[in-house]
Amino acid sequence: MTPALVDVRGLVKHFPGERGLLGLGRPRAVVRAVDDVSFAIAPGQTLGLVGESGCGKSTVGRTILRLIEPDAGRVTIDGQDVVALGARALRALRRRMQIVFQDPYGSLNPRMTVHQMLAEPLAIHRIARGAEAERRIAALLEEVGLDPSFAQSYAHELSGGQRQRVGIARALSVEPHFLVLDEPVSALDVSVQAQVLNLLADLQQRRRLTYLFIAHDLAVVKHIADQVAVMYLGRIVERAPAPALYAGPRHPYTTSLLSAVPVPDPKAQRQRIVLTGDVPSPAHPPPGCPFHPRCPHPKKDTRCRTEPPALREVAPGQLAACHFAEQPL
Amino acid sequence: MTEPLLRVRDLKTYFVTEHGSGTARAVDGVSFEVQPGETLGLVGESGCGKTVTSLSILRLIPEPPGHIRPGSFIEFEGRNLLTLEPRELRAIRGNQIAMIFQEPMTSLNPVFTVGDQIAEAAIVHQHLTRRAARTRAIEMLKLVGIPDPEERVDHYPHQMSGGMRQRVMIAMALVCHPKLLIADEPTTALDVTIQAQILELLDRLQADLGMAVMLITHDLGVVAGSADRVVVMYAGQVVEQAPTPALFARPLHPYTEGLLASVPRLDAPPAREHGRLHGIPGQVPAATAWPDGCRFHPRCPYAWDRCRAEAPPLLDAGGGGEPGTHTVRCWLLTDPRRRTPHP
């Protein structure tokens, strides 16, 4: 096996509870946004990181790029220990790792033209200036499927799909090896979503990119991921190669997520497990297995309510954190 | 067949653009019907005119810059909504026809409790007392599956999650037991798990309350499980209209075909084996400049000379049932041999 390009071990990020009004009163409970998360991504591969809003998946993406400082854990990208780096070395490493955000409306500067947005990273990292920068900007736009005339446009003149293409071009401008894609297609129409997913797949092949693809929809992830990790309340509850996970999920949460995906076939007879309620607050996770209050597994017992299940290998390469992983739903 | 609850005929809603230089023909001759108690899916990409259609039904189009063209016709239970006096219209809007919007974050008022917001319609339309309206609000919260409704009724929107806020929106819409609920992208901003909950809830409420639902979405996956019939819109027009099983078994318009192929599917082979989704190339053109001929031809994989020159009418696709059950706005129906395997 080739060594991983991205290696994350025991990542922890807790947000201190804020104090009440005016900073007085007792501080609220600590939010355990990311709690002991580990995974590795081989070069040129995609890990899909899946879970509901508030499960900590975006915090993982931002923490490994050190857009948020982790509390504990080790992150290695391209052989470099990201957590230990000083400011200057970190800036140099930022060329190798970039992020594309979910909201193509909020993540582009409304006062800059597309040209300015793409020229800025080239200047900051001293990659190109003048005529060479112009050539690169035109090539980048073409690579993401935009006409070079878009260079003079402002973000508000673009559709959602076009903005997301600009966001991708901006990330690619510094020639990274690793991209965090934080829900890059969730805000788009299905037709545009398909275009952007295809674009991401093409770019990955052409540039040998490594992706961390964050999403809440397992059907979208299936079209791009080699490995899938499912998160719930700050922890990974299942992790497996994509074919194994889709063919035989071991954690009841994964099964529930799969069954929530709408199927474009009115004849499809299937048992839908509708999870009741919302994700509990990560400031007050339930005792025992954090999923137990919503768990539809018929064998659920007192052990689930008291003893947190460890993430363990239940089949070759497939890890699940469930006491009943051997008897999946 | 029973008398339709809502009948839309040749609806044209145009907007004068900002600089007065052009006219956006956002909805351009749309006709469809909603039967009592049925779910109609209205499907298309952003910019196809779905939302303008629904806002026109409730006469919520800001005038100017928008206007509903003479000759348009929207009939609800036999009354033409376009000619009603404002007072008569108010008696229908929010009472017999209700609407829920995509953004549960921005469509609730942040300075009122959810209970006040749910009770408002009951006080206005049904002249309930404050006390009775509050009791009704609690009942509604219970109906839409919010735990601890007696406590939640006094909460503000910011104290709730996205899924709960969408439930509150539904409770607000249903408080007067409308005959028609227009749900505009009710699940688009939500997680798949919460989406499944909301769709299930709408299904259940519809069965319990016997109301008709117009479900507006860009995702054919969403309508497959809930709609009885589907109307597909493109570029301000209806391009295909059929009962849900027929539409999914035999999508005839190339646009419908493309929308269906864009939906990411769990039964697709894993990424490495096939790699690509079949999207629709390009994007919806601007409403100020719909293409000549068939409006879909620049994006259509089958287009030929005729499509560029001549706008197709809605043609009957046959396929059993009464005439007009499955209609398609595409010249392929007259020349099916041109439907070659997908390029």
Interface residues (C-beta under 8 A of the other chain):
Chain A: T46 E52 S53 S159 G160 G161 Q162 D189 V190 S191 V192 Q193 A194 Q195 L197 N198 A201 H216 D217 L218 A219 V220 K222 H223 I224 A225 D226 A242 P243 Y246 S256 L257 L258 S259 A260 V261 P262 V263 P264 D265 P266 K267 A268 R272 V274 L275 T276 G277 D278
Chain B: E45 S46 G47 P147 S161 G162 G163 M164 D191 V192 T193 I194 Q195 A196 Q197 L199 E200 H218 D219 L220 G221 V222 A224 G225 T244 P245 F248 G258 L259 L260 A261 S262 V263 P264 R265 L266 D267 A268 P270 A271 R272 G275 R276 L277 H278 G279 I280 P281 Q283
